[in-house]
């Protein structure tokens, strides 16, 4: 089981929030971040950047926790 530190949990929450925002954009054409912070305002851009960095962090975390060894997967 994956154990996350505080940074990991924050990144995970940000990625989920970002995913939900994209769902709103795709389904309802409603961008919650833009509605709260303004259309491409400086603060909205910071939010988008932080969510993107959180996604990169989660991607790296997921890749580093995957301990797939192809040598073990081959039959002996």
VOZAMI-328472 format. One line per field, with one value per atom (N, C-alpha, C, O): chain; residue number from 1; x, y, z; atom name. Coordinates in nm, 4 decimals. Layout:
VOZAMI-328472
ch: c(A, ...) $
i: c(NUM, ...) $
u: c(X, ...) $
v: c(Y, ...) $
w: c(Z, ...) $
at: c(CA, ...) $
***
This chain:
VOZAMI-328472
ch: c(A, A, A, A, A, A, A, A, A, A, A, A, A, A, A, A, A, A, A, A, A, A, A, A, A, A, A, A, A, A, A, A, A, A, A, A, A, A, A, A, A, A, A, A, A, A, A, A, A, A, A, A, A, A, A, A, A, A, A, A, A, A, A, A, A, A, A, A, A, A, A, A, A, A, A, A, A, A, A, A, A, A, A, A, A, A, A, A, A, A, A, A, A, A, A, A, A, A, A, A, A, A, A, A, A, A, A, A, A, A, A, A, A, A, A, A, A, A, A, A, A, A, A, A, A, A, A, A, A, A, A, A, A, A, A, A, A, A, A, A, A, A, A, A, A, A, A, A, A, A, A, A, A, A, A, A, A, A, A, A, A, A, A, A, A, A, A, A, A, A, A, A, A, A, A, A, A, A, A, A, A, A, A, A, A, A, A, A, A, A, A, A, A, A, A, A, A, A, A, A, A, A, A, A, A, A, A, A, A, A, A, A, A, A, A, A, A, A, A, A, A, A, A, A, A, A, A, A, A, A, A, A, A, A, A, A, A, A, A, A, A, A, A, A, A, A, A, A, A, A, A, A, A, A, A, A, A, A, A, A, A, A, A, A, A, A, A, A, A, A, A, A, A, A, A, A, A, A, A, A, A, A, A, A, A, A, A, A, A, A, A, A, A, A, A, A, A, A, A, A, A, A, A, A) $
i: c(1, 1, 1, 1, 2, 2, 2, 2, 3, 3, 3, 3, 4, 4, 4, 4, 5, 5, 5, 5, 6, 6, 6, 6, 7, 7, 7, 7, 8, 8, 8, 8, 9, 9, 9, 9, 10, 10, 10, 10, 11, 11, 11, 11, 12, 12, 12, 12, 13, 13, 13, 13, 14, 14, 14, 14, 15, 15, 15, 15, 16, 16, 16, 16, 17, 17, 17, 17, 18, 18, 18, 18, 19, 19, 19, 19, 20, 20, 20, 20, 21, 21, 21, 21, 22, 22, 22, 22, 23, 23, 23, 23, 24, 24, 24, 24, 25, 25, 25, 25, 26, 26, 26, 26, 27, 27, 27, 27, 28, 28, 28, 28, 29, 29, 29, 29, 30, 30, 30, 30, 31, 31, 31, 31, 32, 32, 32, 32, 33, 33, 33, 33, 34, 34, 34, 34, 35, 35, 35, 35, 36, 36, 36, 36, 37, 37, 37, 37, 38, 38, 38, 38, 39, 39, 39, 39, 40, 40, 40, 40, 41, 41, 41, 41, 42, 42, 42, 42, 43, 43, 43, 43, 44, 44, 44, 44, 45, 45, 45, 45, 46, 46, 46, 46, 47, 47, 47, 47, 48, 48, 48, 48, 49, 49, 49, 49, 50, 50, 50, 50, 51, 51, 51, 51, 52, 52, 52, 52, 53, 53, 53, 53, 54, 54, 54, 54, 55, 55, 55, 55, 56, 56, 56, 56, 57, 57, 57, 57, 58, 58, 58, 58, 59, 59, 59, 59, 60, 60, 60, 60, 61, 61, 61, 61, 62, 62, 62, 62, 63, 63, 63, 63, 64, 64, 64, 64, 65, 65, 65, 65, 66, 66, 66, 66, 67, 67, 67, 67, 68, 68, 68, 68, 69, 69, 69, 69, 70, 70, 70, 70, 71, 71, 71, 71, 72, 72, 72, 72, 73, 73, 73, 73, 74, 74, 74, 74, 75, 75, 75, 75, 76, 76, 76, 76) $
u: c(0.0838, 0.0000, 0.0881, 0.1925, 0.0441, 0.1184, 0.0969, -0.0169, 0.2057, 0.1973, 0.2470, 0.3596, 0.1624, 0.1956, 0.2341, 0.1780, 0.3309, 0.3630, 0.2702, 0.1827, 0.2891, 0.2015, 0.2043, 0.0995, 0.3230, 0.3342, 0.2613, 0.1971, 0.2706, 0.2017, 0.0513, -0.0166, -0.0018, -0.1464, -0.1930, -0.2974, -0.1151, -0.1510, -0.1521, -0.2446, -0.0494, -0.0416, -0.1590, -0.2173, -0.1937, -0.3049, -0.4365, -0.5162, -0.4601, -0.5819, -0.5855, -0.6900, -0.4722, -0.4678, -0.4948, -0.5622, -0.4432, -0.4666, -0.6143, -0.6713, -0.6753, -0.8179, -0.9009, -0.9928, -0.8695, -0.9408, -0.9236, -1.0196, -0.8022, -0.7778, -0.8564, -0.9102, -0.8635, -0.9415, -1.0901, -1.1576, -1.1404, -1.2807, -1.3071, -1.4124, -1.2121, -1.2276, -1.2341, -1.3160, -1.1480, -1.1524, -1.2828, -1.3338, -1.3379, -1.4679, -1.5764, -1.6626, -1.5712, -1.6671, -1.6523, -1.7515, -1.5282, -1.5036, -1.5580, -1.6242, -1.5301, -1.5727, -1.7224, -1.7797, -1.7864, -1.9292, -2.0161, -2.1142, -1.9793, -2.0650, -2.0046, -2.0675, -1.8844, -1.8122, -1.7999, -1.8143, -1.7727, -1.7608, -1.6257, -1.5973, -1.5433, -1.4110, -1.4199, -1.4277, -1.4187, -1.4343, -1.3195, -1.3415, -1.1984, -1.0823, -1.0972, -1.0736, -1.1358, -1.1552, -1.2708, -1.2658, -1.3746, -1.4886, -1.4497, -1.4998, -1.3615, -1.3212, -1.2153, -1.2254, -1.1130, -0.9967, -0.9909, -0.9053, -1.0799, -1.0776, -1.0152, -0.9245, -1.0658, -1.0188, -0.8717, -0.8366, -0.7874, -0.6417, -0.5777, -0.4845, -0.6288, -0.5640, -0.4338, -0.4084, -0.3530, -0.2251, -0.2488, -0.1761, -0.3493, -0.3772, -0.4286, -0.3922, -0.5120, -0.5599, -0.4440, -0.4391, -0.3518, -0.2348, -0.1491, -0.0947, -0.1367, -0.0621, -0.1315, -0.0660, -0.2651, -0.3398, -0.3188, -0.2921, -0.3307, -0.3089, -0.1662, -0.1473, -0.0682, 0.0709, 0.0927, 0.1612, 0.0359, 0.0522, -0.0142, 0.0411, -0.1312, -0.1988, -0.1160, -0.1044, -0.0589, 0.0270, 0.1521, 0.1920, 0.2135, 0.3304, 0.2927, 0.3700, 0.1741, 0.1268, 0.1097, 0.1412, 0.0600, 0.0441, 0.1788, 0.1920, 0.2778, 0.4127, 0.4684, 0.5297, 0.4473, 0.4944, 0.4285, 0.4961, 0.2977, 0.2263, 0.2749, 0.2884, 0.3009, 0.3528, 0.4884, 0.5123, 0.5764, 0.7090, 0.6961, 0.7653, 0.6075, 0.5843, 0.5323, 0.5768, 0.4385, 0.3831, 0.4898, 0.4967, 0.5723, 0.6777, 0.7826, 0.8357, 0.8125, 0.9150, 0.8651, 0.9453, 0.7347, 0.6817, 0.6544, 0.6349, 0.6528, 0.6332, 0.7657, 0.8620, 0.7698, 0.8932, 0.8785, 0.8909, 0.8515, 0.8331, 0.9691, 1.0447, 1.0000, 1.1262, 1.0928, 1.0321, 1.1314, 1.0978, 1.1665, 1.1157, 1.2798, 1.3487, 1.2669, 1.2689, 1.1956, 1.1129, 0.9867, 0.9303, 0.9421, 0.8189, 0.8384, 0.7417, 0.9622, 0.9895, 0.9867, 1.0375, 0.9266, 0.9264, 1.0668, 1.1478, 1.0943, 1.2290, 1.2324, 1.3363) $
v: c(-0.1183, 0.0000, 0.1244, 0.1289, 0.2242, 0.3481, 0.4361, 0.4658, 0.4773, 0.5686, 0.7047, 0.7180, 0.8057, 0.9399, 1.0286, 1.0183, 1.1155, 1.2187, 1.3372, 1.3311, 1.4435, 1.5603, 1.6173, 1.6495, 1.6297, 1.6816, 1.5915, 1.6405, 1.4621, 1.3675, 1.3824, 1.3790, 1.3989, 1.4173, 1.5484, 1.5534, 1.6543, 1.7836, 1.7713, 1.8190, 1.7074, 1.6890, 1.6061, 1.6371, 1.5009, 1.4157, 1.4929, 1.4794, 1.5730, 1.6535, 1.7537, 1.7731, 1.8173, 1.9135, 1.8478, 1.9059, 1.7282, 1.6566, 1.6181, 1.6270, 1.5760, 1.5420, 1.6668, 1.6627, 1.7771, 1.9027, 1.9456, 1.9889, 1.9336, 1.9667, 1.8773, 1.9241, 1.7488, 1.6565, 1.6895, 1.6826, 1.7253, 1.7648, 1.8935, 1.9085, 1.9857, 2.1090, 2.0773, 2.1344, 1.9866, 1.9482, 1.8778, 1.8932, 1.8006, 1.7373, 1.8434, 1.8316, 1.9470, 2.0567, 2.1269, 2.1619, 2.1468, 2.2104, 2.1234, 2.1732, 1.9951, 1.9050, 1.8831, 1.8761, 1.8721, 1.8402, 1.9649, 1.9668, 2.0693, 2.1871, 2.3141, 2.4199, 2.3051, 2.4228, 2.5301, 2.6495, 2.4843, 2.5749, 2.5535, 2.4448, 2.6562, 2.6502, 2.7139, 2.8361, 2.6309, 2.6786, 2.7694, 2.8697, 2.7358, 2.8190, 2.9576, 3.0577, 2.9645, 3.0942, 3.1705, 3.2929, 3.0984, 3.1647, 3.2248, 3.3308, 3.1578, 3.2066, 3.3152, 3.4185, 3.2921, 3.3810, 3.4757, 3.5640, 3.4590, 3.5435, 3.4699, 3.3884, 3.5005, 3.4345, 3.4658, 3.5788, 3.3671, 3.3755, 3.4925, 3.5559, 3.5197, 3.6184, 3.5590, 3.4397, 3.6409, 3.5929, 3.4835, 3.3841, 3.5012, 3.4016, 3.2710, 3.1628, 3.2803, 3.1596, 3.0848, 2.9619, 3.1580, 3.0935, 3.0238, 2.9164, 3.0838, 3.0205, 2.8908, 2.7888, 2.8952, 2.7747, 2.6657, 2.5508, 2.7005, 2.6021, 2.5441, 2.4236, 2.6292, 2.5836, 2.4913, 2.3897, 2.5252, 2.4424, 2.3063, 2.2040, 2.3046, 2.1773, 2.0941, 1.9727, 2.1584, 2.0876, 2.0306, 1.9178, 2.1079, 2.0590, 1.9431, 1.8488, 1.9508, 1.8409, 1.7140, 1.6045, 1.7285, 1.6122, 1.5498, 1.4275, 1.6333, 1.5827, 1.5108, 1.4048, 1.5683, 1.5050, 1.3684, 1.2712, 1.3606, 1.2327, 1.1315, 1.0132, 1.1765, 1.0881, 1.0306, 0.9107, 1.1155, 1.0698, 0.9766, 0.8751, 1.0107, 0.9267, 0.7895, 0.6877, 0.7862, 0.6591, 0.5760, 0.4545, 0.6408, 0.5684, 0.5141, 0.4052, 0.5886, 0.5439, 0.4334, 0.3557, 0.4254, 0.3206, 0.1920, 0.0873, 0.1985, 0.0786, 0.0033, 0.0486, -0.1088, -0.1868, -0.3102, -0.4242, -0.2830, -0.3906, -0.4354, -0.3554, -0.5605, -0.6153, -0.7201, -0.8227, -0.6949, -0.7856, -0.9212, -1.0221, -0.9253, -1.0510, -1.1434, -1.2650, -1.0884, -1.1706, -1.2173, -1.3206, -1.1433, -1.1783, -1.2953, -1.3623, -1.3200, -1.4271, -1.5615, -1.5732, -1.6621, -1.7965, -1.8541, -1.8278, -1.9333, -1.9933, -2.1310, -2.1969) $
w: c(0.0000, 0.0000, 0.0000, 0.0652, -0.0739, -0.0870, 0.0357, 0.0723, 0.0987, 0.2120, 0.1669, 0.1190, 0.1823, 0.1365, 0.2542, 0.3633, 0.2294, 0.3273, 0.3028, 0.2165, 0.3778, 0.3660, 0.2239, 0.1679, 0.1661, 0.0296, -0.0694, -0.1623, -0.0505, -0.1375, -0.1300, -0.2326, -0.0099, 0.0065, -0.0557, -0.1208, -0.0353, -0.0954, -0.2471, -0.3129, -0.3029, -0.4480, -0.4983, -0.6022, -0.4249, -0.4659, -0.4656, -0.5585, -0.3629, -0.3558, -0.4708, -0.5329, -0.4994, -0.6094, -0.7443, -0.8294, -0.7638, -0.8892, -0.9022, -1.0110, -0.7933, -0.7967, -0.8252, -0.9071, -0.7586, -0.7833, -0.9291, -0.9928, -0.9815, -1.1217, -1.2154, -1.3157, -1.1833, -1.2654, -1.2631, -1.3658, -1.1455, -1.1355, -1.2128, -1.2748, -1.2090, -1.2868, -1.4366, -1.5087, -1.4832, -1.6243, -1.6579, -1.7688, -1.5646, -1.5876, -1.6049, -1.6920, -1.5214, -1.5346, -1.6700, -1.7340, -1.7122, -1.8418, -1.9550, -2.0461, -1.9487, -2.0556, -2.0615, -2.1702, -1.9467, -1.9441, -1.9552, -2.0295, -1.8806, -1.8716, -1.9316, -1.9277, -1.9864, -2.0363, -1.9281, -1.9545, -1.8055, -1.6913, -1.6247, -1.5744, -1.6245, -1.5627, -1.4243, -1.4118, -1.3211, -1.1834, -1.1421, -1.0743, -1.1815, -1.1459, -1.2063, -1.1386, -1.3322, -1.3974, -1.3337, -1.3223, -1.2922, -1.2287, -1.0935, -1.0558, -1.0216, -0.8887, -0.8991, -0.8330, -0.9821, -0.9837, -1.1029, -1.1070, -1.1995, -1.3189, -1.4353, -1.4189, -1.5529, -1.6747, -1.6993, -1.7330, -1.6826, -1.7017, -1.6268, -1.6763, -1.5077, -1.4216, -1.3703, -1.3869, -1.3089, -1.2553, -1.1515, -1.1482, -1.0674, -0.9642, -1.0253, -0.9792, -1.1277, -1.1953, -1.2599, -1.2558, -1.3189, -1.3806, -1.2755, -1.3012, -1.1580, -1.0481, -1.0069, -0.9859, -0.9954, -0.9590, -1.0634, -1.0283, -1.1909, -1.2966, -1.2898, -1.3057, -1.2665, -1.2591, -1.1391, -1.1513, -1.0246, -0.9047, -0.9240, -0.8835, -0.9848, -1.0126, -1.1103, -1.0939, -1.2109, -1.3052, -1.2388, -1.2676, -1.1509, -1.0770, -0.9850, -0.9680, -0.9260, -0.8414, -0.9243, -0.8777, -1.0463, -1.1339, -1.1683, -1.1715, -1.1939, -1.2224, -1.1000, -1.1126, -0.9812, -0.8568, -0.8375, -0.8035, -0.8589, -0.8433, -0.9463, -0.9152, -1.0676, -1.1714, -1.1319, -1.1469, -1.0820, -1.0374, -0.9184, -0.9106, -0.8255, -0.7079, -0.7486, -0.6955, -0.8422, -0.8881, -0.9596, -0.9410, -1.0406, -1.1122, -1.0160, -1.0373, -0.9113, -0.8176, -0.7251, -0.6731, -0.7040, -0.6172, -0.6919, -0.6303, -0.8244, -0.9050, -0.9091, -0.9710, -0.8445, -0.8379, -0.9265, -0.8816, -1.0534, -1.1490, -1.1992, -1.2544, -1.1807, -1.2269, -1.3341, -1.3036, -1.4561, -1.5645, -1.5477, -1.5968, -1.4800, -1.4604, -1.3705, -1.3896, -1.2736, -1.1863, -1.2572, -1.2211, -1.3568, -1.4258, -1.5231, -1.5593, -1.5651, -1.6592, -1.5853, -1.4738, -1.6490, -1.5857, -1.5838, -1.6727, -1.4806, -1.4656, -1.5248, -1.5219) $
at: c(N, CA, C, O, N, CA, C, O, N, CA, C, O, N, CA, C, O, N, CA, C, O, N, CA, C, O, N, CA, C, O, N, CA, C, O, N, CA, C, O, N, CA, C, O, N, CA, C, O, N, CA, C, O, N, CA, C, O, N, CA, C, O, N, CA, C, O, N, CA, C, O, N, CA, C, O, N, CA, C, O, N, CA, C, O, N, CA, C, O, N, CA, C, O, N, CA, C, O, N, CA, C, O, N, CA, C, O, N, CA, C, O, N, CA, C, O, N, CA, C, O, N, CA, C, O, N, CA, C, O, N, CA, C, O, N, CA, C, O, N, CA, C, O, N, CA, C, O, N, CA, C, O, N, CA, C, O, N, CA, C, O, N, CA, C, O, N, CA, C, O, N, CA, C, O, N, CA, C, O, N, CA, C, O, N, CA, C, O, N, CA, C, O, N, CA, C, O, N, CA, C, O, N, CA, C, O, N, CA, C, O, N, CA, C, O, N, CA, C, O, N, CA, C, O, N, CA, C, O, N, CA, C, O, N, CA, C, O, N, CA, C, O, N, CA, C, O, N, CA, C, O, N, CA, C, O, N, CA, C, O, N, CA, C, O, N, CA, C, O, N, CA, C, O, N, CA, C, O, N, CA, C, O, N, CA, C, O, N, CA, C, O, N, CA, C, O, N, CA, C, O, N, CA, C, O, N, CA, C, O, N, CA, C, O, N, CA, C, O, N, CA, C, O, N, CA, C, O, N, CA, C, O, N, CA, C, O, N, CA, C, O) $
***
